[in-house]
Amino acid sequence: MYVLTQNFSLYWHGFLGTVQLTVYASILALVLGFVMASFRVAPVGSFRVFGTVWVTVLRNTPLTLLFFAVLLGLPRFGLVLPFQVFAVLALGCYTSAFICEALRSGINTVPKGQGEASRSLGMSFTQTLGSVVLPQAFRSVIPPIGSTLIALAKNSAIAGAFSVTELLGTYKTLSELGYNIIWTFVWIAVGYLIITLSISALFNVLEKRWGITR
Amino acid sequence: MTAHALQGDLESTALYDLPGPRTRRRHFLYGIVSTVVILALLAWILYLLFDTDQFTAAKWSPFTYKGIQELLLKGLGNTLKAFLYASVLSLVLGAVLAAGRLSVHRPVHWAATLCVEFFRAMPVLVMIFFIFVALKVQPLPALVAGLTLYNGSVLAEVFRTGINSVDRGQREAAYALGMRKTQVMTFVLAPQAVRAMLPTIISQLVVALKDTSLGYLITYEEFLHAGKLIASNLDYDLPFIPVVMIISPIYIGMCMLLSWFAGWVARFERRSVKTEAVDVAPAEPGTVLPGGPR
């Protein structure tokens, strides 16, 4: 119990670090995932190929390998950035592949008649996608995107092992200070539970508000 | 006529008309421009690689030595060993936890639910570090135990979803024939559920295979660890990029092979007559959203 109260600022720093990583990487992943999903349904062949390769490769890359390559590899090309930026890049790119697949399968759940009807009304590609298909797809992608973002929050723990300030990394300092290691981990676990459960609560609210069962 | 209707792509939504001659020419132009941009990007990366001397003989010479090849192979073997243990154990744990969650006995049900929800919400790395640091376990058992707890809990949810997705008539018919609860589960529901969920189960095993690389962080001597040893060797001028260029295709290739197999199983099971009373799940790993699909 004392572990938390005596080292509150250390825990708080770690907690904020994890939240920051999660938020920035989520934004990057959502944007990149949206771009890749629109590439994958685009009428231009080379966009589709690019999107497919991006998703297939990143979905099958172990995240540790990606961190290893990005955090230790990119500096060798003379690209020197803070480790936190590298971590956000790695996490965001990795998760964007999953977001892309969630969005694409969401687009596919919209009945084809919807698209055909809007086509026959003379709507363009942008209009069809923007005002008919995506609003309906949005409702069915809430749970998979929530699930992906929870996975992202949990994956951010890997960044801690590559010396980025975040929650899991606090255990090292605390065990050097001689605190009870079991209690140290209990409080780390509580921190992660707070983050993952609040993301899932947020998405449950979104699901209640907008989700529909088709 | 829409584009996908003509191409016979039944899964997609009709987003745009079949392009006319002018649109086709414009798309062709876009295609050429984007291909050039992508090629230029690749060329730039290649230039950077040459510019920073990644292709010098000194950096690639270590891979010709037998000792280093054996080191890499041993690392790969250790990765596969951890994957094998973790996947078998997590399948067993998943089956046990799913049986617990479907149990009609309240205490068993609550215990299993608590276990599944807790381990799904916890980062797998925290569990591995806890077992490794706090319980002072050797790296391999710590890695396998962490992966088993996490993937077992996710698989439990997968199994449960599968059991619940079997057509209700199957269960009712089995009870009407006078079968007992356990018989209904083992002879009627579980076989169909496993068939339906096989693509998801294999995809979850891909997650387990990917996560074996976490062993690198607790000094388990797996594939990435072997790569790191070679990469930090001063004798060969720190061949970090060559190591990454050797390791990642092998790692990604293994995962792709397993993912492709999951997709193939999904297509196979969908055609099978034995999955008529249940929907075959797509080849995607299990969800981690608490209170997910019922």
Interface residues (C-beta under 8 A of the other chain):
Chain A: V41 P43 V44 G45 S46 F47 F50 T56 V57 R59 N60 T61 P62 L63 T64 L65 F68 A69 L72 G73 R76 F77 G78 E101 S105 I107 N108 V110 P111 K112 Q114 G115 E116 R119 F125 T128 L129 V133 P143 P144 G146 S147 I150 A151 A153 K154 N155 S156 A157 I158 G160 A161 L168 Y171 S175 I181 I182 T184 F185 I188 A189 Y192 L193 T196 L197 S200 F203 N204
Chain B: T2 A3 H4 E11 S12 T13 A14 L15 Y16 D17 P19 H27 Y30 G31 S34 T35 I38 L48 T52 A121 M122 P123 V124 L125 V126 F129 F130 V133 A134 V206 L209 K210 D211 T212 S213 L214 Y216 L217 L224 G227 K228 A231 F240 I241 V244 I247 S248 Y251 I252 C255 M256 S259 P282 E284 T287 V288 L289 P290 G291 G292 P293
